[in-house]
Amino acid sequence: MNKFEKTSTSRSWLVALLTVVLLSACGTLPKERKQEETLNLFHQTLRFSEYDGLVGFMDTEYLEENPITRLELSRLKQFQISGYKVRSVVASEDGETLNQVIELSMYNRRTATERRVLYHEIWRWHEDLDAWRLHSGLPKVTQAL
């Protein structure tokens, strides 16, 4: 492992740790504000291509049923997010679920090409955790527009 990979891995773990701390520190905020802050933090993590940190936003039951593989993370790390556009946002009537479609422009560092991908996010409110959790996987780089 070279110096860059060590720094990148350390930074990814730091982002994941900060994510957990910030999400747990939001204990007294209203649900809507927590939603906004969680989504902003998630999207910043995504925009900076800190893919390891994204896992910290995911629901643990979802991860047990749909584990993130090393291959999936490795494939995703070949890409740098070069564009980010929210295409649609749909909230459930009860305010417990939020579905978003995001258009990502992803620059492949190895081939110097760019591709656009639609990323579907499903967020659910967890009353017991007093937090929003992601119930969908990582962006699929193999699903181009």
Legacy VTK file of the C-alpha trace (Angstrom):
# vtk DataFile Version 3.0
C-alpha trace
ASCII
DATASET POLYDATA
POINTS 145 float
0.000 0.000 0.000
1.489 3.324 -1.023
1.405 6.580 0.940
-1.579 7.957 -1.043
-3.684 4.837 -0.376
-2.879 4.970 3.357
-3.856 8.643 3.531
-7.039 8.028 1.529
-8.027 5.074 3.740
-7.344 7.047 6.916
-9.355 9.973 5.591
-12.260 7.652 4.683
-12.359 6.206 8.192
-12.217 9.716 9.644
-15.175 10.776 7.492
-17.133 7.701 8.603
-16.348 8.417 12.254
-17.311 12.086 11.932
-20.529 11.049 10.209
-21.531 8.812 13.105
-20.616 11.468 15.672
-22.505 14.208 13.843
-25.561 12.030 13.313
-25.667 11.000 16.953
-25.183 14.608 18.070
-28.408 15.567 16.318
-30.466 14.039 19.145
-32.689 17.021 19.866
-33.392 18.285 16.355
-36.804 17.917 14.724
-37.143 15.089 12.200
-37.272 17.432 9.198
-34.111 19.239 10.214
-32.344 15.936 10.841
-33.402 14.830 7.387
-31.925 17.943 5.815
-28.666 17.677 7.762
-28.306 13.947 7.129
-28.911 14.338 3.391
-26.506 17.276 3.155
-23.770 15.366 4.970
-24.392 12.255 2.869
-24.301 14.183 -0.384
-21.119 16.030 0.632
-19.512 12.683 1.416
-20.646 11.392 -1.975
-19.486 14.501 -3.869
-16.007 14.179 -2.353
-15.935 10.493 -3.397
-15.461 9.310 0.193
-17.242 6.047 -0.559
-16.188 4.234 2.625
-17.961 6.961 4.601
-21.250 6.343 2.796
-21.637 2.974 4.498
-22.045 4.743 7.864
-25.356 6.196 6.656
-26.822 2.817 5.769
-29.293 0.907 7.878
-27.645 -2.027 9.645
-30.467 -4.455 8.752
-30.182 -3.404 5.109
-26.420 -4.022 5.224
-26.931 -7.472 6.756
-29.256 -8.413 3.893
-27.215 -6.568 1.225
-23.566 -6.480 2.307
-21.225 -4.100 0.501
-18.458 -6.130 -1.102
-14.835 -5.124 -1.468
-15.247 -5.475 -5.226
-18.179 -3.042 -5.216
-16.203 -0.475 -3.200
-13.071 -1.027 -5.279
-14.995 -0.520 -8.518
-16.613 2.638 -7.164
-13.258 4.054 -6.029
-12.106 4.101 -9.647
-14.490 7.031 -10.122
-14.471 10.645 -9.020
-17.844 12.396 -8.779
-17.679 15.242 -11.301
-21.336 16.245 -11.321
-24.323 15.906 -9.037
-27.943 16.769 -9.818
-31.112 15.945 -7.883
-33.630 14.730 -10.458
-36.594 13.974 -8.170
-37.586 13.867 -4.518
-40.723 12.083 -3.320
-41.703 11.917 0.350
-44.296 9.528 1.743
-47.489 11.017 3.168
-46.505 10.058 6.713
-43.045 11.649 6.326
-41.291 8.413 7.256
-39.766 7.645 3.832
-37.997 9.760 1.254
-37.094 8.597 -2.265
-34.587 10.561 -4.321
-33.198 10.090 -7.792
-29.779 11.647 -8.277
-27.938 11.989 -11.578
-24.226 11.501 -10.999
-21.517 12.335 -13.483
-18.626 10.025 -12.708
-15.101 10.447 -14.062
-13.198 7.182 -14.437
-9.670 7.802 -13.200
-8.246 4.836 -15.115
-9.785 5.401 -18.538
-10.198 9.199 -18.374
-13.829 8.903 -19.440
-17.006 10.169 -17.871
-20.331 8.438 -17.476
-23.666 9.473 -16.068
-25.490 7.229 -13.628
-28.897 7.463 -11.963
-28.617 6.762 -8.262
-31.819 5.853 -6.413
-31.798 6.625 -2.692
-34.387 5.349 -0.231
-34.267 7.038 3.170
-36.347 5.937 6.159
-36.877 7.544 9.528
-36.015 5.323 12.506
-37.862 6.561 15.562
-35.849 4.302 17.907
-32.565 5.754 16.590
-33.997 9.246 16.156
-32.229 9.281 12.799
-32.611 8.875 9.032
-30.981 5.775 7.520
-30.317 4.825 3.927
-32.096 1.670 2.714
-30.451 1.436 -0.698
-26.967 0.532 -1.812
-24.067 2.455 -3.257
-24.219 3.975 -6.749
-23.964 1.300 -9.455
-21.257 2.389 -11.858
-22.287 -0.300 -14.336
-25.720 1.294 -14.897
-25.024 4.151 -17.261
-27.792 6.439 -18.584
LINES 1 146
145 0 1 2 3 4 5 6 7 8 9 10 11 12 13 14 15 16 17 18 19 20 21 22 23 24 25 26 27 28 29 30 31 32 33 34 35 36 37 38 39 40 41 42 43 44 45 46 47 48 49 50 51 52 53 54 55 56 57 58 59 60 61 62 63 64 65 66 67 68 69 70 71 72 73 74 75 76 77 78 79 80 81 82 83 84 85 86 87 88 89 90 91 92 93 94 95 96 97 98 99 100 101 102 103 104 105 106 107 108 109 110 111 112 113 114 115 116 117 118 119 120 121 122 123 124 125 126 127 128 129 130 131 132 133 134 135 136 137 138 139 140 141 142 143 144
